[in-house]
Amino acid sequence: MDYLIIEKTNNLEDNDIGLFVINKKYRIMKYFYKDGFYILKDNEVLTLYKVRIIGKVIGVYRNTLE
């Protein structure tokens, strides 16, 4: 089993991988912000969605004993 290590923050920089709540669902996606719009994963522009930034991925712990 793998574990993501998330740093709780409201501030992300371009190309960070963030943890977001979008329409009441958690999503981990690459982040861009341009001209007042969130642009996440595959250039999907999220303008009509309620987006909240939870944090950013700062590492991965991989359990190799399984």
N, CA, C and O of each residue as an XYZ file, in Angstrom:
264
protein
N       0.845     -1.168      0.000
C       0.000      0.000      0.000
C       0.896      1.238      0.000
O       1.910      1.273      0.697
N       0.525      2.242     -0.772
C       1.253      3.496     -0.840
C       0.489      4.570     -0.065
O      -0.739      4.550      0.011
N       1.246      5.502      0.507
C       0.666      6.609      1.249
C       1.198      7.916      0.676
O       2.396      8.047      0.427
N       0.312      8.877      0.468
C       0.734     10.205      0.052
C       0.970     11.051      1.288
O       0.224     10.958      2.263
N       1.997     11.868      1.251
C       2.283     12.793      2.339
C       1.832     14.163      1.861
O       2.339     14.684      0.868
N       0.871     14.742      2.579
C       0.244     16.002      2.203
C       0.620     17.078      3.207
O       0.482     16.885      4.415
N       1.096     18.212      2.705
C       1.331     19.380      3.545
C       0.086     20.255      3.470
O      -0.319     20.675      2.387
N      -0.517     20.526      4.621
C      -1.723     21.344      4.651
C      -1.348     22.788      4.323
O      -0.545     23.402      5.025
N      -1.934     23.321      3.257
C      -1.659     24.692      2.825
C      -2.773     25.162      1.901
O      -3.442     24.358      1.251
N      -2.959     26.460      1.855
C      -3.916     27.055      0.912
C      -3.212     27.601     -0.314
O      -3.861     27.988     -1.287
N      -1.878     27.636     -0.273
C      -1.107     28.248     -1.339
C      -0.365     27.195     -2.150
O       0.444     26.437     -1.616
N      -0.648     27.161     -3.433
C       0.043     26.255     -4.338
C       0.717     27.079     -5.423
O       0.275     28.181     -5.751
N       1.778     26.539     -5.968
C       2.455     27.153     -7.102
C       2.180     26.314     -8.339
O       1.819     25.141     -8.241
N       2.355     26.928     -9.503
C       2.140     26.189    -10.742
C       2.969     24.912    -10.741
O       4.119     24.903    -10.301
N       2.382     23.857    -11.231
C       2.958     22.513    -11.350
C       3.004     21.751    -10.039
O       3.510     20.629    -10.023
N       2.499     22.303     -8.931
C       2.360     21.511     -7.710
C       1.259     20.489     -7.918
O       0.345     20.705     -8.714
N       1.344     19.380     -7.207
C       0.266     18.398     -7.187
C      -0.498     18.638     -5.902
O       0.049     18.505     -4.807
N      -1.754     18.989     -6.040
C      -2.536     19.393     -4.888
C      -3.647     18.425     -4.554
O      -4.076     17.613     -5.374
N      -4.098     18.542     -3.310
C      -5.296     17.832     -2.849
C      -6.407     18.869     -2.795
O      -6.294     19.875     -2.095
N      -7.480     18.619     -3.534
C      -8.584     19.555     -3.666
C      -9.893     18.893     -3.268
O     -10.029     17.671     -3.328
N     -10.855     19.714     -2.861
C     -12.237     19.277     -2.747
C     -12.980     20.001     -3.862
O     -13.042     21.231     -3.891
N     -13.543     19.219     -4.777
C     -14.272     19.768     -5.915
C     -15.655     19.146     -5.915
O     -15.807     17.937     -6.086
N     -16.656     19.982     -5.722
C     -18.045     19.498     -5.643
C     -18.190     18.358     -4.638
O     -18.803     17.332     -4.931
N     -17.619     18.552     -3.453
C     -17.714     17.611     -2.325
C     -16.969     16.298     -2.542
O     -17.225     15.326     -1.831
N     -16.052     16.247     -3.508
C     -15.244     15.048     -3.750
C     -13.770     15.424     -3.689
O     -13.368     16.466     -4.205
N     -12.965     14.574     -3.058
C     -11.526     14.799     -2.987
C     -10.870     14.371     -4.288
O     -11.186     13.317     -4.841
N      -9.937     15.213     -4.777
C      -9.202     14.885     -5.994
C      -7.752     15.334     -5.839
O      -7.482     16.382     -5.252
N      -6.832     14.551     -6.361
C      -5.416     14.907     -6.379
C      -5.058     15.148     -7.835
O      -5.167     14.263     -8.685
N      -4.620     16.393     -8.097
C      -4.384     16.790     -9.474
C      -3.259     17.813     -9.547
O      -2.953     18.483     -8.561
N      -2.649     17.927    -10.715
C      -1.650     18.967    -10.955
C      -2.373     20.308    -11.053
O      -3.481     20.398    -11.581
N      -1.724     21.341    -10.537
C      -2.365     22.632    -10.360
C      -1.750     23.709    -11.246
O      -0.529     23.797    -11.379
N      -2.608     24.524    -11.848
C      -2.227     25.763    -12.528
C      -3.289     26.804    -12.189
O      -4.457     26.455    -12.019
N      -2.911     28.050    -12.089
C      -3.860     29.131    -11.840
C      -3.551     30.233    -12.839
O      -2.429     30.735    -12.898
N      -4.552     30.603    -13.619
C      -4.322     31.604    -14.656
C      -5.573     32.449    -14.844
O      -6.675     31.927    -15.011
N      -5.386     33.733    -14.815
C      -6.468     34.687    -15.094
C      -7.711     34.430    -14.245
O      -8.834     34.569    -14.731
N      -7.516     34.054    -12.974
C      -8.640     33.849    -12.071
C      -9.306     32.491    -12.159
O     -10.344     32.268    -11.536
N      -8.714     31.564    -12.937
C      -9.304     30.238    -13.097
C      -8.337     29.166    -12.617
O      -7.125     29.282    -12.799
N      -8.879     28.134    -12.008
C      -8.100     26.945    -11.678
C      -8.056     26.074    -12.923
O      -9.095     25.787    -13.519
N      -6.874     25.655    -13.316
C      -6.732     24.752    -14.458
C      -6.050     23.501    -13.923
O      -4.889     23.550    -13.518
N      -6.753     22.402    -13.920
C      -6.283     21.186    -13.288
C      -6.321     20.029    -14.268
O      -7.278     19.880    -15.028
N      -5.273     19.203    -14.249
C      -5.244     17.918    -14.951
C      -5.829     17.968    -16.366
O      -7.031     18.160    -16.546
N      -4.993     17.798    -17.325
C      -5.423     17.760    -18.729
C      -6.086     19.066    -19.165
O      -6.969     19.066    -20.023
N      -5.654     20.178    -18.567
C      -6.176     21.505    -18.913
C      -7.678     21.632    -18.743
O      -8.317     22.404    -19.458
N      -8.247     20.892    -17.812
C      -9.662     21.007    -17.478
C      -9.829     22.307    -16.689
O      -9.305     22.427    -15.582
N     -10.540     23.265    -17.237
C     -10.731     24.541    -16.563
C     -11.929     24.427    -15.641
O     -13.044     24.149    -16.082
N     -11.688     24.644    -14.349
C     -12.750     24.500    -13.363
C     -13.279     25.880    -12.986
O     -12.813     26.495    -12.027
N     -14.240     26.348    -13.737
C     -14.794     27.666    -13.479
C     -16.173     27.576    -12.840
O     -16.578     28.480    -12.109
N     -16.882     26.513    -13.105
C     -18.249     26.387    -12.607
C     -18.328     25.516    -11.365
O     -19.419     25.233    -10.869
N     -17.189     25.096    -10.868
C     -17.151     24.190     -9.746
C     -16.723     24.917     -8.485
O     -16.023     25.928     -8.542
N     -17.144     24.399     -7.367
C     -16.690     24.907     -6.077
C     -15.395     24.176     -5.736
O     -15.413     22.979     -5.452
N     -14.264     24.900     -5.764
C     -12.946     24.305     -5.568
C     -12.358     24.822     -4.262
O     -12.353     26.024     -3.996
N     -11.859     23.882     -3.449
C     -11.169     24.258     -2.218
C      -9.833     23.535     -2.184
O      -9.770     22.324     -2.397
N      -8.763     24.281     -1.916
C      -7.431     23.688     -1.810
C      -7.234     23.187     -0.387
O      -7.425     23.942      0.566
N      -6.857     21.927     -0.232
C      -6.595     21.340      1.079
C      -5.102     21.349      1.378
O      -4.694     21.677      2.492
N      -4.285     20.990      0.390
C      -2.846     20.933      0.607
C      -2.129     20.496     -0.646
O      -2.720     20.381     -1.719
N      -0.818     20.250     -0.486
C      -0.046     19.791     -1.633
C       0.719     18.526     -1.279
O       1.114     18.315     -0.133
N       0.917     17.696     -2.287
C       1.644     16.445     -2.126
C       3.131     16.781     -2.033
O       3.693     17.414     -2.927
N       3.765     16.343     -0.930
C       5.192     16.602     -0.763
C       6.008     15.316     -0.759
O       7.238     15.362     -0.722
N       5.333     14.165     -0.796
C       6.068     12.915     -0.830
C       5.149     11.717     -0.927
O       3.928     11.824     -0.810
N       5.772     10.579     -1.143
C       5.051      9.307     -1.216
C       5.813      8.299     -0.371
O       7.036      8.193     -0.469
N       5.086      7.561      0.460
C       5.683      6.476      1.235
C       5.202      5.175      0.617
O       3.999      4.917      0.560
N       6.113      4.374      0.166
C       5.766      3.104     -0.463
C       6.172      1.978      0.476
O       7.351      1.833      0.800
N       5.212      1.188      0.911
C       5.462      0.054      1.780
C       5.882     -1.117      0.900
O       5.054     -1.699      0.198
N       7.152     -1.459      0.937
C       7.666     -2.523      0.083
C       7.635     -3.894      0.761
O       8.087     -4.882      0.182
N       7.104     -3.958      1.980
C       7.053     -5.222      2.695
C       5.849     -6.081      2.318
O       5.795     -7.258      2.676
N       4.905     -5.521      1.616
C       3.711     -6.291      1.240
C       3.963     -7.159      0.045
O       3.064     -7.871     -0.402
